[in-house]
């Protein structure tokens, strides 16, 4: 989804992606409270985003896989709707954008 999100805005590299996102001046909610508590806010937000990302995804058939050391385990294929890449790439872009801005805020809080 990240590659698709990059292509949708015309970026070929992560650096181009960052420049294009920053140039668009996205609205990113500011962190609140003490910096030590920010990761909890980010995790809560990411959980909400994951619910959106997988809302229309259903488990498909299970298959048996074998690990390098010979252990067997089950893997379930996922069935996704036809239009899955479009909303999912938009969500990936939003989450990457928030992550970048949150990291910048944290670094500024640590080294003002």
N, C-alpha and C positions, 0 to 999 in steps of 0.2 A: 504494500500500500504506500510505503514511503516513496519508492521509485515512481509509482503512478502519480502521487501528489507532486513530486518534483516535475515530472513531464507536463502535468496539467498547467503549471505556471511558467513553463519554459526554462526550467533550470536543468543543467546537465551535471552539475557538481553540487555537493553540499554547501560549498562557499557561495555559489550563485543562488542557491535556494535561500540561504540566510540573508543575502543582500536584497533579494526580491521581497522577502517577507518583511524585513525591516523597513524597506522603502514604502511599503503599503501602510505603514504605521498602524498595526493592528491594535485593537482595544484588548488589553490583557489586564485582568483584575489584579490589583496590587496585593501583595502579601499583607497579612494583618498579624499583630501580636509580635511576640519575640521570635527572632530568626530560628531558634531551636525548635519551635513548633511548626514552622513552615512545611517541613516534609509531611507532617500529618495532614495538613490542608491539601497538599499536592496529591497524596495518596487517596484521600476521599474523592477528589476531583477525578483522578484516574479511574477509580472504581465506577463512578457514574459514566464516564466515557466508555468504559469496557462494556457496560450494559447496553449502551447504544450500538457499539460496534458489533455485538453478537446477537442483537435482538432478532434478526431474521435468519440466523444460522442454526441448522439442525444437525444432530449427529447422524452420520450415515452408517454404512456397513463397517464392521470391525474386521481387522485382519491381524494375523499373528506376525510379529517381527522377531528377529533374532539379533541380539546385541553382539558386540565383538567378542565378548567372553562366553557366548553360547546360551545366555539366558533368553527365554522367550517371554514376550509381553504383547499385549493387545494395543492396537492403534486404531482409532476411529476416524474415518474420513469425515470431512465436514461438507455439508450441502449448503451452498450459498445461493442467494437469488441472482438472477442475470445482471442486475444493476449494482451489485455489491461493490465493485471498485469505485464508483463515483462517490457515494456518501462515505465510504470507509476511507478513501484517500483524503476527503475534506476533513474528516475527523483526525486522521493522522497528521495532516498539516496543522490543524488547530492545536493538537497536543504537542507537537514539536515546537511550535511557536511559543506556547506557554512555558514549555520546559526551558527554552533558551532565555526567555525573559526572567523566569524564576531563578535560573542559575546566575544571570547577571545581577539580579537584586541581592542574591545571597553573597556573591563576591563583593559587591559594593558595601554590604553590611559588615562583612569581615574586614575589608580593607577600604575604609571610607576615603 
